Amino acid sequence: MLQASYQRQWQDALMSPRAFSLMAAAAAVALGAAAACSAGNAACFRSCPALEGQWLVAFEPATDPAECRQLGLTVSDGELAITRQTSQLAATFAGQELTGTVYDTWDFALDGQAIPDGGVDAYSFRGRFSPGRDGGGGADGGGDRLSGQYDATLRRPGPQGTVTCQMVRSYSAVRR
């Protein structure tokens, strides 16, 4: 068994700012931390994926959850319109406004929220940009693709309280 003073020194060392910084850096490397595409991240800024534009989103077929069917809610294929300013994204899908970030891994995240009919809706697209044969961003799209997961959590008042509908779907998208 270790002496109490030695144990205390070891615990203090683990909680020191230097040790904490080293552990955080190691965790970031281990997890493959992504950095936002920005002027501060010069390598990514030069090769940041060209997400801006019109995308035709197609969802994989799935059965809507019972709660969604009860409320008459579903998700339909449609157009995702994205604008980009460095790493910051703004988008619309099915009339919903979304904002988010593109990362140096070519992954992106878009989130939005709406308050219709006394409910609260939350929307998110998580995905990855895959460049086409022209390397991405060509005028004709060149086969660029987005793929990932869409999550919509919709809450509506029901006859016996709030009904929550959560639809999670895989999607792919091509440039329009």
C-alpha atoms as one frame of an Amber mdcrd trajectory, in Angstrom:
protein
   0.000   0.000   0.000   1.296   3.497  -0.872   1.940   6.046   1.799  -0.687
   8.776   2.017   1.796  11.551   1.138   2.940   9.696  -1.999  -0.681   9.072
  -3.055  -1.479  12.770  -2.593   1.541  13.812  -4.719   0.463  11.417  -7.496
  -3.122  12.733  -7.418  -1.878  16.345  -7.443   0.350  15.568 -10.436  -2.603
  14.098 -12.347  -4.640  17.250 -11.746  -1.883  19.744 -12.608  -2.557  22.050
 -15.572   0.337  20.507 -17.503  -0.886  16.950 -16.940  -4.427  17.973 -17.838
  -3.217  19.626 -21.066  -1.216  16.537 -22.017  -4.193  14.247 -21.321  -6.511
  16.499 -23.352  -4.061  16.566 -26.270  -3.679  12.777 -26.147  -7.456  12.339
 -26.067  -7.879  14.663 -29.062  -5.306  12.708 -31.052  -6.838   9.391 -30.006
 -10.311  10.526 -30.996  -9.175  12.047 -34.280 -10.342  15.515 -33.310 -11.486
  17.633 -36.203 -10.851  21.341 -36.593 -13.225  23.737 -38.297 -12.190  24.907
 -41.769 -11.125  28.523 -41.285  -8.419  31.002 -42.138  -6.771  29.971 -38.841
  -6.564  26.407 -40.168  -4.692  27.291 -43.367  -4.289  23.763 -44.776  -8.001
  23.081 -44.546  -8.989  26.581 -45.613  -7.241  26.034 -48.945  -8.908  22.671
 -49.485 -12.164  23.144 -47.583 -14.899  21.117 -49.299 -17.209  23.095 -51.540
 -20.450  22.317 -49.748 -22.200  25.458 -50.938 -24.898  24.935 -53.508 -28.089
  22.983 -54.081 -28.184  19.318 -53.111 -30.890  16.761 -53.904 -31.343  14.706
 -50.731 -32.662  11.128 -50.946 -33.503   9.298 -47.726 -33.181   5.552 -47.373
 -36.604   3.914 -47.171 -37.830   3.250 -43.649 -41.066   2.845 -41.751 -41.975
   5.933 -39.755 -42.341   5.343 -35.997 -45.900   4.918 -34.687 -45.789   8.321
 -32.947 -44.931   9.998 -36.245 -47.704   8.179 -38.088 -50.140   9.181 -35.313
 -49.270  12.833 -35.976 -49.193  12.403 -39.762 -45.506  13.373 -39.930 -42.910
  11.964 -42.296 -39.669  13.022 -43.928 -39.507  13.431 -47.696 -36.681  13.724
 -50.181 -35.952  17.315 -51.098 -33.490  20.092 -51.755 -30.839  21.100 -49.231
 -29.515  24.587 -50.058 -26.174  25.392 -48.394 -24.130  28.592 -48.215 -20.664
  28.704 -46.639 -18.491  31.426 -45.140 -15.147  29.837 -44.111 -16.261  27.019
 -41.783 -19.715  28.407 -41.043 -22.658  26.914 -42.910 -26.214  28.168 -43.364
 -28.809  25.981 -45.037 -32.488  25.368 -45.639 -34.284  22.061 -46.000 -38.062
  21.696 -46.317 -38.462  25.315 -45.231 -36.367  24.853 -42.073 -33.314  27.015
 -41.453 -30.150  25.250 -40.315 -26.708  26.459 -39.272 -23.513  24.546 -38.704
 -19.859  23.901 -39.364 -17.679  22.094 -41.896 -14.517  20.449 -40.550 -11.076
  19.679 -41.945 -12.069  15.999 -42.119 -14.765  17.016 -44.676 -17.408  16.134
 -42.118 -20.146  18.662 -41.423 -22.969  19.297 -38.987 -26.140  21.319 -39.530
 -28.741  21.983 -36.818 -32.020  23.848 -36.693 -35.014  24.383 -34.469 -38.606
  25.489 -35.030 -41.648  26.043 -32.813 -44.768  25.106 -34.807 -48.247  24.301
 -33.495 -47.296  24.535 -29.836 -44.481  21.992 -30.250 -40.720  22.183 -30.504
 -38.914  20.656 -33.473 -35.186  19.968 -33.735 -33.490  18.995 -36.987 -29.947
  17.887 -37.735 -27.912  16.706 -40.673 -24.611  15.003 -39.854 -22.576  13.951
 -42.824 -19.496  13.864 -44.948 -18.604  15.443 -48.280 -17.134  13.115 -50.929
 -15.603  14.829 -53.958 -16.454  13.680 -57.453 -14.109  12.967 -60.323 -13.180
  16.666 -60.665 -11.997  16.877 -57.070 -15.084  18.640 -55.754 -16.941  21.832
 -56.468 -17.031  21.698 -60.240 -19.775  23.601 -62.045 -21.506  20.373 -63.065
 -21.109  18.800 -59.619 -18.666  16.252 -60.990 -20.216  13.479 -58.912 -19.823
  15.253 -55.555 -21.869  13.552 -52.827 -23.029  14.107 -49.291 -23.963  11.185
 -47.083 -24.795  10.787 -43.450 -27.640  10.787 -40.976 -30.667  13.046 -40.619
 -32.430  13.318 -37.266 -35.738  15.096 -36.736 -37.307  15.221 -33.288 -40.798
  16.684 -33.483 -43.040  17.373 -30.485 -46.753  18.075 -30.813 -49.613  18.338
 -28.379 -51.723  15.196 -28.478 -55.041  14.190 -26.905 -53.221  12.756 -23.873
 -50.219  15.072 -23.634 -47.176  15.802 -25.752 -46.365  13.286 -28.470 -42.710
  12.999 -29.527 -41.854  11.764 -33.004 -38.208  10.988 -33.723 -37.158  10.106
 -37.251 -33.569   9.095 -37.879 -32.697   8.321 -41.475 -29.582   7.724 -43.510
 -29.373   9.908 -46.606 -27.287  10.628 -49.636 -27.299  13.767 -51.742 -25.983
  14.834 -55.133 -25.515  18.310 -56.515 -28.408  19.772 -58.401
